[in-house]
Amino acid sequence: MFRQQPSDLLATHAGAPTTSQPITGGLSPIKLRRALERLRSNGDADVSLSALASDADLSRFHFCRAFKESTGLSPHAWLRQHRLEKAMKMLRDTDESIMSAAVELGYASQSAFAAAFKRLTGETPSDWRRRARCQCN
């Protein structure tokens, strides 16, 4: 598997020849898939950093480094983004209350959910829902 360097991406866009370098870090595809499945699970699966690292047979430090190399995000940031993407879909496509969405996505309170949502989108969940639905109709 090869990854283009940032300068190669610009060269590709400009039509110039590119060079690719082999990926030297990150998780193996199997370990990455296993970690992402565990993070995506809605059940009682242990998604602690220790559990994820143990599954990958790595220390917590090395797991975090390799996960970020593979995804561009830390495990915590990836999980937060994944949950908020699910929240956006729920808010746009269902009539569930914001509180229901917060609980379903594992937030301790509606205010914690609203704060995380606003940090990501710049809008409150209710404002985002209203705008998203107006654009769809």
Buried (B, 14 or more C-beta within 10 A) or exposed (E): EEEBEEEBEEBEEEEEEEEEEEEEEBBEEEBBEBBBEBBBEEEEEEBEBEEBBBBBEBEBEBBBBBBBBBBEBBBEEBBBBBBBEBBBEBBBEEEEEBBEBBBBBEBEEBEEBBEBBBEBBEBBBEEBBEEBEEEEE
